């Protein structure tokens, strides 16, 4: 998700601009000839199209430069684009009249205005396509309703009282009877799309705080429609016109719901599973957004209403909503929308702030309103016993301002509702509060506290520490149907018994496309139509396979299906929280390279980053499953041949602990390759260096600590291995082989001595941090693309071992961010 995902219709239906309220008119030629070239002595900027292209390039370049400068402060693209427009406008560079007349000649502003309006129309269309009110309202709980109302009503009452109390100190445009009422309403509402975009920029979209913020902000979007009806009744000149405009708009909505939407659903049904919607329909719908704008403007409503209504009735997500967003979003947000920000900068003139007394009073009232919103959200959050830090951050996030507010203020200015001074104050105050919130939120909301208030005091979960008489919880992530068979085989080999049944949380992962809000919800086949975004045939097939396995397994297996729709960059957060809540010692995820032929290079790189994030932030052991598709699951005649490479270290102990659980399964054969390393101690490496370091007490102390830590690791390795041998001394299905290696080459030779008929090889990801052998590094250490697998894992999946046809499970005991 790149941009906002909410709709503001509140102030898009204000009175039509009259010639008196409009900007000045300039007479000029109606012919837009192209330039004849500089060699003929012709100035290219005397033609409208070269000027327009220069305006576009200047806006994009300046905003991008500002974004690069302010990105370390976590400032958003929207804010930087507005700043770029202000810099190009009369407030900064436009102070030079020659520059202003060259870049923004009045005769050529018509084309810029037209394309900026087109950008606004399609931005609102994309925003409405992304917004799924039905799902969001169904997911909203009592806490979100209370926080949403408190964060809207409290600042609205505060601002309304202040506006009317200091009526005489306000700018003239705010001294009209009803204007302060509507200004207070807009300042009080938190728009869902603005919050969604801000959270996405901060990479908090799937966090617990992000989910709470999104659910709370949807209340503001629902409240805005009350103001829509109120404004609609006030905009017309008489009652007859008001009724006619309202009735016409209502009829258009009915036609869209009962005429156009069924046609859109039939397009989705005609589209084969897994394929994109036909390009003809995509183009037709995108043109339809402009047609709807024309129709609503024709009947006396706002030109922005049509795209909004059409976007609402389009089913979000794949296959239709996602491809519409994919095709249009980049061009609209990166090309057309910057023209709107250039227009805002052209309209905003800091020199218009001549009456500093009224400007200061207005700024103070606006920021008191922001504080009132913060206080309302904070107090209501504390009343539900949220942590003070979470309540504080929630109050900050709910004060974010963005593109929706800028559209409103611009339209108000063009319609004569706001004068230049008030417009400048409201735009600058929105930029100021947004610029303040982003870096403060980033600083206060650290990854290490994302899993809850007591995360620091919770110990990490592991297979070794899970009693063999407890239920064994496993979270497994599935990207597509090809991942199912290998994971089911691994679960069956994990030895589900009556004493220790397996409870597996199966999460089908889907990338968030065509929607604004992420989703993690239980998948209930009979009720899946409640959440239209989860209506996926692929999900049906995946969960049906796991349910069938649960019913036919040799032991008790409980399947809990979930579906997650989120950006890959933050998808790991909800999984980590679930692992903590469910006390899960193991998370199994497919290897990213297994997905390349299905999802392509872009998604494969995102899956790789997702796996790496899990290994960084998970509170338990993460297993990356490399599936070569060498076997098919058959519960009636199940057999599984597993090899474990046990060299030493915490991760290898997890692999051995998992093998110990498998050893109880009568149909699982285990081969343990114990590679004992002959490691030189730090004190024996070089007596010369030792003598030189006598005076370096700190370095010597550090070396001593490393030696002690390594010795402790080796003792734990030996203890676990000896315990495993004792438990399986009479188990004919378990074979232990022991090898001593003095070099990395000998380690690799020992691994290559394994037979190639194993269904799975298990190994830990990391070794001792201070381990040193006599020869050169392993070849795999030169590879940076397979870092999640570690050195041994990387070597095992290479073509040098069994032609690359070896299925592998690489385990890594994670301890969360440090």
NORRAVEN-V682195 format. One record per pair of residues at least 6 apart in sequence whose C-alpha atoms are under 6 Angstrom apart, sorted by the first residue. I is the first residue (numbers start at 1). J is the second residue. D is the distance in Angstrom with one decimal. If there is no record, write none. Layout:
i=[I	I]
j=[J	J]
d=[D	D]
This chain:
i=[3	4	4	4	5	5	5	5	5	6	6	6	6	7	10	10	10	11	13	15	17	21	26	35	45	48	62	63	63	63	66	67	73	74	74	82	85	85	85	86	87	89	89	90	91	91	94	116	116	119	119	121	124	125	125	125	128	128	128	129	129	129	130	130	130	131	135	140	144	144	147	147	148	148	148	150	151	151	151	152	152	155	155	155	155	156	156	156	159	159	160	169	170	171	173	173	174	189	190	190	191	191	191	192	192	194	199	204	206	207	233	236	245	261	271	289	292	292	293	293	293	293	296	296	297	315	316	316	317	317	317	321	322	322	325	348	352	353	374	377	378	378	378	381	400	401	401	412	448	451	460	460	460	461	461	462	462	462	463	464	469	469	470	471	471	471	472	473	473	473	473	474	474	474	474	475	475	475	476	476	476	476	477	477	478	479	479	481	489	493	494	495	495	496	496	496	497	501	502	503	503	504	505	505	506	506	507	507	508	509	510	511	511	511	512	512	512	518	518	519	519	520	520	521	521	522	522	523	523	528	550	568	572	576	585	585	586	586	587	587	588	588	589	590	590	591	591	591	592	592	592	596	615	616	617	617	618	618	619	619	619	620	621	621	621	622	622	623	623	624	624	625	625	626	626	627	628	628	639	639	640	641	641	641	641	642	642	642	642	642	643	643	643	643	644	644	644	644	645	645	646	646	646	647	648	649	649	651	651	651	651	652	652	655	669	670	671	671	671	672	673	673	674	674	675	675	675	676	677	677	678	741	743	743	743	760	760	761	762	762	762	763	764	764	765	765	765	765	765	780	780	780	781	786	797	798]
j=[197	193	194	197	127	130	131	193	516	127	131	192	193	128	224	227	228	408	302	235	415	416	107	44	51	108	84	80	81	84	80	80	439	438	439	341	341	342	345	345	93	345	346	349	349	350	100	339	340	336	337	304	308	307	308	311	308	311	312	311	312	316	514	515	516	516	531	215	215	216	377	380	216	217	219	376	373	376	377	188	189	188	369	372	373	184	185	188	184	369	184	358	358	358	418	419	180	220	217	220	217	220	221	217	218	402	205	210	570	573	242	242	300	313	277	307	306	307	303	304	306	307	303	306	303	321	514	515	513	514	515	514	513	514	514	424	421	421	395	395	391	392	395	391	434	430	434	418	817	577	619	620	815	585	620	585	620	621	585	657	499	500	500	500	501	502	502	502	503	504	584	504	584	586	587	504	505	587	506	587	588	589	507	589	508	508	509	542	633	662	662	662	665	502	555	556	555	556	557	557	558	559	560	561	561	562	562	563	563	564	565	565	566	567	565	566	567	565	566	564	565	563	564	562	563	561	562	561	562	535	557	610	614	618	620	621	621	622	622	623	623	624	624	624	625	624	625	626	604	607	608	604	814	816	816	817	814	816	814	815	816	814	812	813	814	811	812	810	811	809	810	808	809	807	808	807	805	807	667	668	668	668	669	758	759	670	758	759	760	761	670	671	672	761	672	761	762	763	673	763	652	673	674	675	717	767	768	764	765	812	813	763	764	763	733	734	734	735	736	736	737	738	737	738	738	739	740	740	740	741	742	747	773	774	775	807	808	808	808	809	810	810	810	811	789	790	810	811	812	791	794	795	791	794	804	804]
d=[5.2	4.2	5.4	4.7	4.2	5.4	5.6	3.7	5.2	5.3	5.9	5.1	3.7	5.9	5.7	5.8	4.7	5.8	5.1	5.2	4.8	5.6	5.8	5.3	5.2	5.6	5.4	5.5	4.7	4.5	5.8	5.4	5.5	5.9	5.6	5.2	5.3	4.1	4.1	3.8	5.9	4.8	4.4	5.6	5.0	5.3	4.9	5.1	4.4	4.6	4.9	5.6	6.0	4.8	5.2	5.2	5.7	4.7	5.3	4.4	5.8	5.9	5.3	3.8	5.1	6.0	5.8	5.7	5.8	4.6	5.5	5.6	4.5	6.0	5.4	5.1	4.9	5.0	4.9	5.2	5.6	5.5	5.2	4.9	5.0	5.6	5.9	5.2	5.4	5.6	5.7	5.6	5.2	5.8	5.5	5.9	5.8	5.1	5.5	5.4	6.0	6.0	5.7	4.9	5.3	5.3	5.0	5.4	5.9	5.9	5.8	5.1	5.6	5.9	5.9	4.7	4.2	5.9	4.6	5.9	4.2	5.8	5.7	5.5	4.5	5.9	5.7	5.9	5.8	4.6	5.8	5.0	5.0	3.7	5.5	5.6	5.3	5.3	4.4	5.2	5.0	5.9	5.6	5.4	5.4	5.8	5.9	5.7	5.6	5.5	5.0	5.6	5.8	4.9	4.5	4.6	5.5	5.6	5.4	5.4	5.4	5.1	5.1	4.8	5.1	5.9	4.8	6.0	4.9	5.9	4.9	4.7	5.8	5.2	5.9	5.7	4.7	4.7	5.1	5.7	4.6	6.0	4.9	5.1	4.9	6.0	5.3	5.8	5.8	5.9	4.9	5.5	5.2	5.5	4.8	5.8	5.1	5.3	4.9	5.9	4.6	5.1	4.7	5.9	4.8	6.0	4.7	5.3	4.8	5.1	4.8	5.6	5.4	5.4	5.2	4.5	5.1	5.3	4.6	5.4	4.9	5.7	4.4	5.6	5.7	6.0	4.3	5.5	5.0	5.9	5.2	5.9	5.6	5.1	5.2	5.9	4.9	5.8	4.8	6.0	4.7	6.0	5.1	5.6	4.8	5.6	5.4	5.0	5.7	5.6	5.2	5.4	5.9	5.8	4.1	5.4	5.7	5.2	5.9	5.4	5.3	5.4	5.5	4.1	5.5	5.7	5.3	5.4	4.3	5.6	5.2	5.9	4.6	5.4	4.9	5.0	5.7	5.2	4.9	5.8	4.7	5.9	4.8	5.1	5.2	4.9	5.7	6.0	4.9	5.7	5.7	4.6	5.9	4.7	4.8	5.7	4.8	6.0	5.0	5.3	5.6	5.9	4.9	4.8	5.9	5.2	5.7	4.3	6.0	5.1	5.6	5.9	4.2	5.9	4.7	4.7	5.9	4.8	5.8	4.7	4.9	6.0	5.9	4.6	6.0	4.8	5.7	4.7	5.8	5.1	5.1	5.7	5.2	5.3	5.7	5.0	5.5	4.8	5.9	4.8	6.0	5.2	5.5	4.8	5.7	4.7	5.8	5.8	5.4	5.4	5.8	5.3	5.6	5.9	5.3	5.2]
